[in-house]
Amino acid sequence: METVYVTNNSGKTLVADYAFKNYEFPVGETVQLAVDAAKHIFGFGVNNKEPHLIRLGFMRVNTEREQALEKLEKFEISHVAPEQNRSLPSAVGVVPLRVEKRAGGKSSLARAA
């Protein structure tokens, strides 16, 4: 089964159903999803998005089409999982500050408080 990864970049959690199962797309999180489910819910790979926009509740009348497409674009769909918790490369020649601890295990900042 081929899967895709859907990341919700909108300001609201989305709940949608496919094949009698509810799928939740929390804000800022990535959800792994079968391609068939992505086609049904988001119109992934489909040219005519209107039925999907209506099903999602993004569009009720034709005049709302542009706004609905903008909402749909906030859901990023990719065949590759986004990298999570990757560390940023450090600058060359920059050394992190060292916090010195005394024998009691508390830093000098903790003693001052």
N, C-alpha and C positions, 0 to 999 in steps of 0.2 A: 504494500500500500504506500503510495507516494504521499508525502506530507509537505506542508508549508508552515511557516512561522508568521503569526499575525501579532503585530505590536500596536496597541491602542495608544495613539498620541493625542486623543481628544481629551476633553475635560470631564468625561462622564463614562462610567462603566457601562458596557453593553452586554445584554443577555440576549442570545438568539438560540433558536432550536433547529436541529437537523436530525432526521431519522429517529424521532421520539426521544432525543437527548438534548438537554440544555447545555449551552456553551457560554461561559462567562469570560469576558474580555476586560479585566480590570485596567484602570488607567496606568499607563507607563509600564505595563508588563507584557511579556511575550508569551503567546499560547501556541503550542504545536497543534496542528489541525490537519485532517485528511483533505486532500485536494478536492474531493467531491463535496465535502462540507463547505470549503471555502468558495466553491462555485455557487452553491446554493445560497449561502448567507451573504457573501459580498459580491457575487458576480465575477469572481476571479476568472480571467480568461474569456469573459463574455463581453461582446460589444455593447449590447443593449442592457444598460444597468437599471432602467426604470423599474422593472418588477422587483428587483432587489432593494432599491431605494424605498419603494412602497412597503415591502415586507419588513424592512428595518424600522419603519416609521419616520424616515427622514423626509419623505415627500408624500403629500396628500393630493396636490393638484399640480398641473404641468408648470405653473409659474414658479414653483418652488424647486425646480430641477437644478438650477445652478447652485443654490445654497445646499441642496442635498448632496450634490457631487463633491462640494467642498468638505462636507462632513465625512463622506466616504473616503476621501483622500487622506484623512487623518489616521486611517488604519493602514499601516505599512505591512505588506505581504511579501515574504521572501522565501526562496527555496533553501536558503542557508540560515542557520540559527545565528542571531546577533551575538557578538562577543560580550560576555558578562564579566564584570569585575576585573577588567584588564588593567594592569598597572601602567602608568604613564612613564615614558622614558625620562630618566633624569638628565639634567643639563650637565654637560662635560665640565668637570672641575668643581662642581658644587657638592659639598659634603654636608649631610644633615647635622643639625646641632645635637650635641650630646648632653643629656641631663644627668648630672652627677648625683649619686645617692650616697647618703651617709650610712653608717653601720646599722642604723635602725631600719633601713629600707625605705625611708621617706625622702623625697627630694627636698631641696632647699626651698622650693616654692610652697610645698605643703607645710613646712615649719613656720613660714612667715604668716600663714593664714590663721 
